[in-house]
Amino acid sequence: MDSQLIKTVNKLQDAFSTVGVHNPVDLPQITVIGSQSSGKSSVLENIVGRDFLPRGTGIVTRRPLILQLINRPATETQTPDNKANDYEDPNEWGEFLHLPGKKFHNFDKIRDEIVRDTELKTGKNVGISPQPINLRIFSPNVLTLTMVDLPGLTKVPVGDQPKDIEKQIREMLMKYITKPNAIILAVTSANTDLANSDGLKLAREVDPEGLRTIGVLTKVDLMDQGTDVIDILAGRVIPLRLGYVPVVNRGQRDIENKKSITNALAAEKAFFEGHASYQSKAKYCGTPFLARKLNTILMHHIRNTLPEIKAKIQNALVKYRQELAQLGDPLGDGSANQANLVLNIITEFCTEFRTIIDGNSNDLSSFELSGGARISFVFHELYANGVKSVDPLEQVKDVDIRTILYNSSFFKRFPSLKDKFHQVVLSFFKKALNPTTKLVSDLVAMESCYVNTGHPDFLNGHQAIALVNEQLQSKNQSAAASTGDAKQERRTPQQLALQTNQQPATPTGAGENGFFGSFFSGGNKAKKLGGMMDAPPQSLKATGALSEREYMETEVIKLLIQSYYNIVKRTMIDMVPKAIMLNLVSRAKKELQQELLTELYKADVLDELLEESEFTQQRRKECKKMIDALQKADEIVGSV
Ligand SMILES: Nc1nc2c(ncn2[C@@H]2O[C@H](COP(=O)(O)OP(=O)(O)OP(=O)(O)O)[C@@H](O)[C@H]2O)c(=O)[nH]1
C-alpha cells in the first residue's frame, strides 16, 4: 500500500509530463538542491545504488531530472551484489519517458542518454532548460521514491555560459521548491559553514520555518579532525523539522579508481559505526537511512495531500472541458456547418450593431454627445468643448465590452473571416459616407448662399440699432465719468432718437437700398446678404478713429451677422445629426447585413474564411491532451 501511493504519484507525474503544458496539479516530490559540487549527484547515485548520472566540470545537471525509483522484486536469476557499472542486470533497468518501451539495463547507457537529450534541448555546455527529463528506474534494490535533481547553484559563469546563469538557475530552482507540495532536500557539504549553505538559504526563502526541508550533510569524511556535525544533527545550528542526515559518498579519488557503490556504501557504514561522534547514532546516519527516511516522508506527504490532489484534478477537468467547448469542434471542410456558422456570425454581428445604435438613440444624452461631437467639428468654437466633454466610457457599457470580447473571440478563431468582415464593413461605411458628406456640405452651402432675414429669430434693424445705442450710451457715460461732461454733449440728436427707440426718417444717409433701408422700410425683409454688403452707406475708414456713425454702422452689422450665425448654428446642430442618421446610421442598420451576406455567405469563400487560427488549433490540441491526462489522473487517484 505504502509504495503503491508513491507509484500512484509517479503515474500522475507521467500522465502530466506528456502534456507539455503547465501541470495544473502540484504533485508531491522531493527536490534536490545545493551548490555546485556539494555532492547532489553522489547522494542520488548512492540512493539508487548505481552510477548513472553525468559527471564532469561546470554545470553538469542542466535540466531537471525527474527520477522515479520503483521497487520491483527480482524475477530473474540472482545477480551479483558488487557489479560493474556496465553489468546488464536483468532485474534492474531504466526507462525514459521520451523513449517509451526502451529498457536500459546498462547504466552507462542511461548516462549517455541523459547527456544526449540534455544537449539536444539546451545545446552543448551552454544554457540550462526547465524542460525535465523523466527517468524511471526499476530495481529490487531501491525504495520506491521520486526525486527531482536540479542544477547546482553557481556563482560565476564559465566558458560560454550566459552571464545571468546564476539568476536563471535560481529561478528554475525556485519554481520547483516554491510549490507547497515540494519536499526540499538541501544538500550541503559538511566541511563548509552551514550558515553559508546556498541550498539551505534558498530553502528558507520558501520554507522559513523549515517544515518541509530535509538537510543532507555530505563529505562528513572530509571534516577536520576533532570536528563533527553533532550540533547540526541535534538542531542547535539551523533547526529543521524533518532533520538532517549525514552521509559519506565516494571522493574524487574513489571515482577515478572506479570504486563500486556497493563498496562505497559499505565504507560509509563502517565510517559512521567507527566514528566516536556518530557510533551511538550510526543507524540514523548514511545513505540507506536517508533513503528510508525520504520514502517515509514522501509517503506521509502523499497520503496527506491526496484528497486535495483529487479535488484539483476534478477542478482542472471542468475548466479544460469548458475551454474546449468554447473553442468549438474543428469544422470539416465544405460542411453545412460552415455556412451556418458564417450566417450566425453575420446575424449576431448585425443584431449587436443595431442594438448598440438603437440603445444609443434611446439614450438621448449619449446620442447628443455623438451628434454634438460631429457638429463641433464643423463649428470650430464648439469643437474644443465638445471634445473635452466626451467621456470615453459614457457610451461604452459593460455589456458592450462583453459583446465585443465575445465577438472578437469568434474572430480570434477565424482570422481570415475577421479580415474580410473588416473589409466589407469598412467599405460599406466608406460608400455610405459619400452621400452623407454631400448632404452635410449641401446644408452648409444652402445656408451660405441665402439668408432669410425674415426668420422669426433674426434680429431686426430697430433692435440692432437700439442695442448698439445702449452700448454707445454706456460707453459715453463711463467716458464722461472720467473726463467730465464734455463728452456727453457730443451726442447727436439721432443718437438720442435711437436711444428712445424712435425711428429716424432717413437713417444716416442710406438710400432705399441702403444698409438700414430694408429693415426700416418694413418691406420684403428677405434679402441676399451679398446685396446688403454691396452698397455700404459710407466708405468706412480703414484706419484711424471712427466717427460715432461709422462706429454704430459697424456694430449693427456685427450684431446682424451674429444673429444670422446663431440661427445657422442651431440649424446645423439640428440638421447634421439627422443627415448622418439618414445616410449613415439608418442605412447601415438596414443594409449592412445584406452587404455582409452578399460578400461572405458564399459557398466558394467559406473554406478560406473559416480557416482556423494557429492559436485555436494549438490550444484545442493542448486542451485535449490535458483532458486526457486529467482523465487518466482521475482514474489513477480514484483507484487508491
Ligand atoms: N570525500 C567525499 N567526496 C565527496 C562526497 N560527496 C561528493 N564528493 C565529491 O565531490 C565532488 C562533487 O560531487 P558531485 O556529486 O558531483 O556534486 P554535485 O553537487 O552533483 O555537483 P554538480 O552536479 O556539478 O553541481 C565529486 O568529486 C565527489 O566525488 C563525500 O561525501 N565525501
The ligand as an SDF file (V2000), in Angstrom:
LIG
                    3D

 32 34  0  0  0  0  0  0  0  0999 V2000
   35.2210   12.6560    0.0900 N   0  0  0  0  0  0  0  0  0  0  0  0
   33.9890   12.9150   -0.3480 C   0  0  0  0  0  0  0  0  0  0  0  0
   33.8450   13.4530   -1.5360 N   0  0  0  0  0  0  0  0  0  0  0  0
   32.5820   13.6740   -1.9490 C   0  0  0  0  0  0  0  0  0  0  0  0
   31.4550   13.4030   -1.1570 C   0  0  0  0  0  0  0  0  0  0  0  0
   30.3520   13.7560   -1.8510 N   0  0  0  0  0  0  0  0  0  0  0  0
   30.7710   14.2100   -3.0330 C   0  0  0  0  0  0  0  0  0  0  0  0
   32.1170   14.1790   -3.1150 N   0  0  0  0  0  0  0  0  0  0  0  0
   32.9230   14.6170   -4.2300 C   0  0  0  0  0  0  0  0  0  0  0  0
   32.6000   15.9460   -4.5250 O   0  0  0  0  0  0  0  0  0  0  0  0
   32.6080   16.1880   -5.9150 C   0  0  0  0  0  0  0  0  0  0  0  0
   31.2740   16.7140   -6.3410 C   0  0  0  0  0  0  0  0  0  0  0  0
   30.2920   15.7530   -6.1570 O   0  0  0  0  0  0  0  0  0  0  0  0
   29.0220   15.6430   -7.0680 P   0  0  0  0  0  0  0  0  0  0  0  0
   28.1800   14.5480   -6.5270 O   0  0  0  0  0  0  0  0  0  0  0  0
   29.3850   15.6050   -8.4850 O   0  0  0  0  0  0  0  0  0  0  0  0
   28.3980   17.0420   -6.7150 O   0  0  0  0  0  0  0  0  0  0  0  0
   27.1490   17.7470   -7.3620 P   0  0  0  0  0  0  0  0  0  0  0  0
   26.5570   18.5630   -6.2960 O   0  0  0  0  0  0  0  0  0  0  0  0
   26.2680   16.7550   -8.0220 O   0  0  0  0  0  0  0  0  0  0  0  0
   27.8500   18.6520   -8.4410 O   0  0  0  0  0  0  0  0  0  0  0  0
   27.1800   19.4190   -9.6870 P   0  0  0  0  0  0  0  0  0  0  0  0
   26.2110   18.4720  -10.3550 O   0  0  0  0  0  0  0  0  0  0  0  0
   28.3400   19.7730  -10.5620 O   0  0  0  0  0  0  0  0  0  0  0  0
   26.5020   20.5920   -9.1050 O   0  0  0  0  0  0  0  0  0  0  0  0
   32.9390   14.8430   -6.5570 C   0  0  0  0  0  0  0  0  0  0  0  0
   34.3000   14.8250   -6.8490 O   0  0  0  0  0  0  0  0  0  0  0  0
   32.6300   13.8390   -5.4760 C   0  0  0  0  0  0  0  0  0  0  0  0
   33.4490   12.7040   -5.5870 O   0  0  0  0  0  0  0  0  0  0  0  0
   31.6700   12.8560    0.1410 C   0  0  0  0  0  0  0  0  0  0  0  0
   30.7580   12.5980    0.9210 O   0  0  0  0  0  0  0  0  0  0  0  0
   32.9710   12.6420    0.5030 N   0  0  0  0  0  0  0  0  0  0  0  0
  1  2  1  0
  2  3  2  0
  2 32  1  0
  3  4  1  0
  4  5  2  0
  4  8  1  0
  5  6  1  0
  5 30  1  0
  6  7  2  0
  7  8  1  0
  8  9  1  0
  9 10  1  0
  9 28  1  0
 10 11  1  0
 11 12  1  0
 11 26  1  0
 12 13  1  0
 13 14  1  0
 14 15  2  0
 14 16  1  0
 14 17  1  0
 17 18  1  0
 18 19  2  0
 18 20  1  0
 18 21  1  0
 21 22  1  0
 22 23  2  0
 22 24  1  0
 22 25  1  0
 26 27  1  0
 26 28  1  0
 28 29  1  0
 30 31  2  0
 30 32  1  0
M  END
$$$$
